[in-house]
Protein backbone atom coordinates (compact mmCIF):
# COMPACT_ATOMS: atom_id res chain seq x y z
CA UNK A 1 0.00 0.00 0.00
CA UNK A 2 1.30 3.48 -0.85
CA UNK A 3 2.18 5.72 2.08
CA UNK A 4 2.88 9.42 1.61
CA UNK A 5 6.35 10.51 2.62
CA UNK A 6 5.53 14.13 3.45
CA UNK A 7 2.32 15.84 4.51
CA UNK A 8 0.66 17.89 1.75
CA UNK A 9 0.17 21.49 2.90
CA UNK A 10 -3.30 23.11 2.71
CA UNK A 11 -2.07 25.32 -0.15
CA UNK A 12 -0.89 22.35 -2.22
CA UNK A 13 -4.05 20.43 -1.36
CA UNK A 14 -6.13 23.35 -2.67
CA UNK A 15 -4.09 23.48 -5.86
CA UNK A 16 -4.62 19.74 -6.33
CA UNK A 17 -8.39 20.18 -6.05
CA UNK A 18 -8.59 23.36 -8.14
CA UNK A 19 -9.87 21.60 -11.27
CA UNK A 20 -12.70 19.83 -9.41
CA UNK A 21 -14.94 22.91 -9.14
CA UNK A 22 -18.56 22.69 -10.23
CA UNK A 23 -19.46 24.26 -13.52
CA UNK A 24 -22.84 25.18 -14.92
CA UNK A 25 -25.22 22.19 -15.00
CA UNK A 26 -26.15 21.06 -18.52
CA UNK A 27 -29.53 22.42 -19.58
CA UNK A 28 -31.95 20.98 -22.13
CA UNK A 29 -34.67 22.54 -24.26
CA UNK A 30 -38.08 20.84 -24.15
CA UNK A 31 -39.17 20.31 -27.79
CA UNK A 32 -42.93 20.69 -27.20
CA UNK A 33 -43.05 23.69 -24.86
CA UNK A 34 -39.67 25.33 -25.49
CA UNK A 35 -38.84 25.42 -21.77
CA UNK A 36 -35.30 25.09 -20.46
CA UNK A 37 -34.76 22.48 -17.74
CA UNK A 38 -32.08 20.26 -16.23
CA UNK A 39 -31.15 17.32 -18.45
CA UNK A 40 -32.77 13.99 -17.47
CA UNK A 41 -35.40 15.84 -15.38
CA UNK A 42 -38.99 16.76 -16.23
CA UNK A 43 -39.81 20.34 -17.19
CA UNK A 44 -41.84 22.56 -14.80
CA UNK A 45 -45.01 21.86 -16.80
CA UNK A 46 -44.59 18.06 -16.52
CA UNK A 47 -43.11 17.18 -19.94
CA UNK A 48 -40.20 14.80 -20.50
CA UNK A 49 -38.74 14.19 -23.97
CA UNK A 50 -41.85 15.57 -25.66
CA UNK A 51 -44.41 13.53 -23.68
CA UNK A 52 -46.64 14.64 -20.81
CA UNK A 53 -45.63 12.47 -17.83
CA UNK A 54 -46.95 14.36 -14.78
CA UNK A 55 -50.22 16.20 -14.26
CA UNK A 56 -49.82 19.73 -12.91
CA UNK A 57 -52.18 21.31 -10.39
CA UNK A 58 -53.82 23.48 -13.06
CA UNK A 59 -54.83 20.38 -15.05
CA UNK A 60 -56.55 18.48 -12.25
Secondary structure, DSSP 4 states (H G I P E B T S, - for coil): ----SSPPPHHHHHHHTGGG---PPPEEE-TTT--EEETTS--TTSEETTEE-S--GGG-
